[in-house]
Amino acid sequence: MMYPVDWNEFEDGEGSFLFYNPNEWTGNFRISAYKGSATYAREVIRQELKDNPSAVSVRIGNMECAYSKEMFEEDGAYYTSHLWITGMDDVAFECSFTVSKGSSAAEAEAVIASLEKRKEGVKYPAEIFLFACPKFTRLMKLLSG
């Protein structure tokens, strides 16, 4: 997973991570990963498309996604929450990006397009963002199987 260098990462509850730019707010990106059966990701995407009447099937990069959005007001300001359910094989991701109403979701889509599942038994090079965001290693371990 690659995300903008100016985003900071925070644990947003067990297994859920929040990213945002603390210097200039462009949105809050949240991601959670869930592991299941060999076809879990496909099943979760299909279930979201079935259960959520506002969800539509979209492709971001190589990722098949169920996408929906909702608008809300908080303290007089209007926002849009974008939600993607996606994944690969036995790992499903729930990603959301909350932005000011009318703002682009392109930053989140770039992050989603960069998602990949690590292969078990493969040694990967150390990544700089893991040193900057040690809590993120738990999500990476989940993705590693």
N, C-alpha and C positions, 0 to 999 in steps of 0.2 A: 504494500500500500504506500503510495506516495501522496503527500499533501503539501500545500504551500509552506515554504520555509518560515513565513512570518506568522503561522498559526501556532498556538500553544495547545498542549494536550493536558486534559484532566480526566481522572477517573470519575465517571458520572454514575456510580453505583456498581455493584458486582457485575463484571463482564460487559460493561457499557462505557464507552469513552467519548468525551466531548472535546471538540477542537474549535478554536476560534482565534481571530486576530485581536489581541488585546489593545493594539495601538489604533486600529481603525476597524470598527466592527463591520464586517461584511456578511455575517451570518453565523449561526451555531450549527456545526456538523456533528451528529451523533452516530456512532456505529456500535452495533452489538453483533456477536457471532454465536451461532448455535450449531451444535454437531448432532447428527442423527444417522439414519440408515444410509446406504450407498446412494439412494435417489432422493435424499431428504430435501436438498435445495429445490429440485424440480417440483416436488410435492408441495412445499411451502409456497412457492410462487403460484402454482395452480390454485391452491386453496385461497390465497389472497384475492386472486382474480375472481374466484367464485363467490367469496363472502363479502367483498367490498364492491358495491355497485359503482363507485367512482374510480376504481382501479382500471388501468389499461395496460396492455402489454407493450413494453418498449425495449429497445436494445441500446445499451450504452457500451461502446467499445465491443468487446466480445461477450458482455454480460446480458443475459435475458433478465428482465426485471418486470415486476408488477409495480406500477407507478400511480400515485394519487397525490392530491394536494388539498389543503383546506386553508381558508382564510380565517383570521381571528383578530380581535381588537383587545389591546391591553393598555390601560392607562392612557387612552386617547390615541395610541399609535396602532397602525394596522400592519399585520404581518401575514406572510404565507409560509406554511409548513409543507415542504415537499417530502414525500415518503417513498422509498424504494425498498422492495423486498427482492433480494437477488441471492446468488450463491453459485456454488459449483459442487457437484457430487454430493458428499455427505456434510457439507458446511453451508449454512444459510446465513445471510447478513440482513439485518434491518438497519437501514441508513435513513437519517432524516436531516434536512437542512432547513432551518428557519431563517427567513430573511425579511427585510422590510418589504411591504407589499409593492410589487412591480419590479423588484430587484431580480437579477439573474441567478439561476441555480448552476451556472457553468462550472464554478469552482468545485461544487459537490460532484457533478457529473464527471469531472476529470479524476477525482479521487476514486469514484466507483469504477471507472474504466481501468484504473491501475490495480484493482484488487486481484490477488492471485493466491491460490492455496499452495502452501509449501509442500514439497514432496517428502515423505517420510524417508529418513536415512540419507538425505542429501545435506551436505554441509554448505551453508550459505555464507558469503562474506559478511563481516560485521558492517552494520549500517550506522551511519552517524546519528540518525534520529533515534535509534535505540538508546544511545548514550544520553541524549538530551531528554528522552521520555522513557525512563526505566519501567514505568507501569505498563507501557505499551507492549513490553515483552510477554506479558500474560496473554494478550490477544494473539500475538504471534505464535506462542506455544500451542494455543488452541488450534490455530490454523495448521500447525505442523502435524497434528494428529496426536 
